Amino acid sequence: MKVSVIICTYSLNRYQAVVEAIESVQQQTHKEIEIVVVVDGNRELYEAIEADFIDFDEVTIYLNEENFGNLQSVNVGIELATGEIIANMDDDATAAPDWIEQLVAAYREHDAFAAGGPIEPDWVDGMARFIPEEFFWLVGVTHKGVPDEPGEVRNTFGSNLSFRSDILEELGGYPTDDTVETPVSRPARLNCALDYIESMVAAYTTYQRRSCITKSSPTAPT
């Protein structure tokens, strides 16, 4: 089962992070993958990434000539993707080696329409003690109260989310209207489009996202 992983990026400040993100997907235990990197309106960033990965057949790099925003960039990635499963991953995240393997297992074992899992924080300057775990979603990572075992859920985080490609094709990709979009609401909004993906089988994985809390913030000692 071939899996396409879409990574959208736009800022040179994320260059090193996106390189690490791509490399973490290249190192997956499931080898039937492709990586689609969509650079949103930043030619310098595009050329830097292309120089690093031009020799890797599994990596496709595409440049939007102008900045279209994240959701439209994801839709560009969907059009370029050739996998049976299309997964989303943020440019400031790294995936555990068995991330794709666990997602594929969810599709094979549960006949899932969509599958995803948690995002674990990789605190840059120590854990943010002033944010209760119930509010970790504010920094884009999984919060306390989310199920910690595999099972059916209403939605998962947009940065660790995948769909069967035929489902995304029938949906026409992601909506790109002016509705406020969050990691939690993204799959929920797609669920509203077709009732039959109201619930998903979640393949819970180890998935890290950098959460940069500056040293001037009241964090725990590092």
N, C-alpha and C positions, 0 to 999 in steps of 0.2 A: 504494500500500500504506500503510494507516494504521497509525501506531505510537503506542501509549500509553506514556508514561513515568511511572512511579510514584515519587514522592518522599515518604518518611515522615519526620516530624520531631516533636519533643516539647518542646524547651526554648527559652525565650526567648533564651538565650545563643546559639542558632543562627539567630536571626531574620535577620540580615544575610546570613549564609551561604546560607540557604535562598532568600532573594530572588535572590541571584546565581545559584544553581543553576537556579531557574525561568527567569530571564532568559536563561541560556545555552542552554536548550532552546528557548525562543522564537526564538532567533537561528539555528536550524539551517537548513542549506541544503535539507534535505528538509522540505517545508512541510506535508505531510499528517500532522499530529501532534495529540495531546492530552496535557495534563499533568494528572495526578491527584495532588494533594497530600493526604496523610492526616495530620492533626494528632492526635497520640496523647494525649488527655486534658488538653489545655492550651487553655482557651477564650481566654485573652488572646492567645496566639500565633495561634490561629485567626483571631481578629478582626483582628489586625494584618495578616496575610497576605491575608485577604479584602479589606480596605480597599485594598490595593495592586493586587490583580488581579481585582476584581469586574467590571471592564469588558472583560475578555479572555475571549472565548467558548471559547478552546482550553484554559482553565485551570478545572479543577474542584477545589474545596476541601471536604474533608469532615472533620468533627470526631468522633473517638471520645469518648463521654461520660466514659469512664474510660481509664486507661492500660492497654492490652492487651499492649504489647510490639511489637517490630519485625515479627516474622513474621506475627502476626495482623493487624497494620496493613497489611502488604503484601497479604495475602489480601483485606482490605477493598478495597484499591485495585484488585485483579484483578476483583472483582465489579462495580466501578464502570466499569472500562475498557471501551471499545468498539472498540479497534484490533485488527487482524489479528495484530500483534506487540505483546507487552507487555515493556517494558524496565524494569529497576530502576536507580535512581541514588540515591546517598546525599545527605543534605542538606548535607554539607560539601564537595561536589564541584562542579566546573564542567566542562561538556562542550565539546570542540572543535566548531566549526561544522559539520563534516562527520561527526560521530559517528553520527547516525541514518542518514545517507546510506550510510555504510559497512556498518552493520548490515543495512539493507535489501538492499544488494548481495549480502551473504552468503546471504540467504534466496532471492533471485531467481536467483543464479548457481549455487548449490550445493544448492538444495532442502533447506536446513538445518532441523532441528527447533529448534535453539537457536544463539545466536551471542553472542559477547562479546569482550572485549579487555582490555588492561592498564590499570592506573591509575597515572598518573605523579605523583610527589609534588610539591607546591608548598610547599617548606620555608618556614615562617613566620619562623624565626630562624636560617636557614642550614642547610645539610645536616648531618644528624646523623652525624658522622664515626665515632662510637663504635659504630654499628650497621653491620655488614657488609652489603653489598648482597644477599647470599644470605638475610638475615633481614629484609628490608624488609617482608615480609608481617606482621611484628609490629605495624607501624603502619598496616596496611591498604592498602599499595601493592604494585605488582608487584615481585617480587624477581628477582635474577640467576638465570638458569637457565631462566626461562620462555621459550618460543619467541618470537622477535622477527619472525617472518614468518607470513603467513596460512596456516592449515592446520587439520587436525583435532586437537583436544585433548580430554582427559578432562573437564576442568572449567576454569572461569575464575573471576574474582572476582565476588562477589555484587553489588557496586556497579557493575559494568559487564557486566550479564548480561541476556539477553533470550530469550524463548521465543515460539513460535507460540501464540496464544491457545487454539487447540483442544487443544494438548498440555497446557497448564495446566488447562484445564477437565476433561480426562480424568484428570489426576493429582489433581484436587481441590485445587489450590493447593499451598502450602508446608506441610510438617508443622509443627505447633505444640506438639509434646511437649516434654519437659524435656531432650532431648538437647542437648549443648553445640553451639552454632552458631557458625561462623566464616565469613568471606567465602569461604574456599576450600572448606569443607565443604558449603555451602548447595547448590550445583548438584550436587555428588556425591551428596548424600542424595536429591535428586530423581531422579538417574540410577538409583538402586537401586529406585525404584518401577516403572519401565518400562525394559526392556533396550534398547529401540530408540532411546533418547537417550543411550546410553553415551558417544558422542563428539559433539563440536560443531565446527562451522566457526567459527573465531575471526576476526572482523573487527577487526584490530588498529587501534586508534584512539588519538588523543591525548586523554587524559582525566586531569584533574588533581584531586587530593584534597589538601586542606590537612592538613599534618602538623605540628601545633604542638609544637615542642620549646622549652621555656622557656629563657630566657637564662642561668639558673643551671645548665643542663645543659652538658656538655662538647661544645659544637657548634663548627663551623668559624666563623671570623670572618665577620660580615655586612658 
